Amino acid sequence: MTFILQNLPWFWFALMILFCVIEALTVGLTSIWMAISSFVLIFVSFTKIPILYQFLIFVVLSTVLFFTTRPFLKSKLKIGE
């Protein structure tokens, strides 16, 4: 756990890559929101915000992105039809 806490930008970068790979394999706008949130958290992790709050920011940002942009993009990209 100490290793992760000392390397938080790399932790969020690894999660971003993981979510991008999952999105590439599913092609259904399922995990792109978490990849975007992970990208934002790379920069947030350079601050002294505790990991618990970073995780909370990740969850909230992913949820907001999912519910605000997915319906619009789904109709524009015609996904699921």
C-alpha positions as CSV (number, residue, x, y, z in Angstrom):
1,M,0.0,0.0,0.0
2,T,2.9,2.4,0.8
3,F,4.2,1.8,-2.8
4,I,0.9,2.9,-4.3
5,L,0.6,5.9,-2.0
6,Q,4.1,7.1,-3.0
7,N,3.3,6.6,-6.7
8,L,-0.3,7.8,-7.1
9,P,0.1,9.5,-10.5
10,W,1.4,6.1,-11.9
11,F,-1.5,4.3,-10.1
12,W,-4.1,6.5,-11.8
13,F,-2.2,6.3,-15.1
14,A,-2.3,2.5,-14.9
15,L,-6.0,2.6,-14.2
16,M,-6.5,4.9,-17.2
17,I,-4.7,2.5,-19.5
18,L,-6.8,-0.4,-18.0
19,F,-10.1,1.4,-18.6
20,C,-9.0,2.3,-22.2
21,V,-8.2,-1.3,-22.9
22,I,-11.6,-2.4,-21.5
23,E,-13.3,0.3,-23.6
24,A,-11.5,-0.9,-26.7
25,L,-12.6,-4.4,-26.1
26,T,-16.2,-3.6,-25.4
27,V,-16.9,-0.6,-27.7
28,G,-20.1,0.3,-25.9
29,L,-19.2,3.5,-24.0
30,T,-18.9,1.4,-20.8
31,S,-15.6,2.4,-19.3
32,I,-14.4,5.5,-21.1
33,W,-15.9,7.7,-18.3
34,M,-13.6,6.0,-15.8
35,A,-10.6,6.5,-18.1
36,I,-11.4,10.2,-18.3
37,S,-11.7,10.4,-14.6
38,S,-8.5,8.6,-14.1
39,F,-6.8,11.1,-16.4
40,V,-8.1,13.9,-14.3
41,L,-6.9,12.2,-11.1
42,I,-3.4,11.9,-12.5
43,F,-3.1,15.7,-12.0
44,V,-5.1,15.8,-8.8
45,S,-2.7,13.2,-7.3
46,F,0.1,15.8,-7.4
47,T,-1.7,17.7,-4.7
48,K,-1.7,16.6,-1.1
49,I,-5.3,15.4,-1.2
50,P,-5.6,12.0,0.7
51,I,-6.3,8.9,-1.4
52,L,-9.7,8.5,0.1
53,Y,-10.8,11.9,-1.3
54,Q,-9.1,11.1,-4.6
55,F,-11.2,7.9,-4.8
56,L,-14.3,9.9,-4.0
57,I,-13.5,12.4,-6.7
58,F,-13.0,9.6,-9.1
59,V,-16.4,8.0,-8.3
60,V,-18.3,11.3,-8.4
61,L,-16.6,12.4,-11.7
62,S,-17.2,9.1,-13.4
63,T,-20.8,9.1,-12.3
64,V,-21.4,12.7,-13.5
65,L,-19.7,12.0,-16.8
66,F,-21.7,8.8,-17.3
67,F,-25.1,10.3,-16.7
68,T,-24.5,13.7,-18.4
69,T,-22.7,12.7,-21.6
70,R,-23.5,9.0,-22.3
71,P,-27.1,9.6,-23.5
72,F,-26.0,12.4,-25.9
73,L,-23.0,10.4,-27.3
74,K,-25.0,7.2,-27.5
75,S,-27.6,8.9,-29.8
76,K,-24.9,10.7,-31.9
77,L,-22.7,7.6,-32.3
78,K,-25.7,5.3,-32.7
79,I,-24.4,2.8,-30.2
80,G,-26.6,-0.1,-29.2
81,E,-28.8,0.0,-32.3
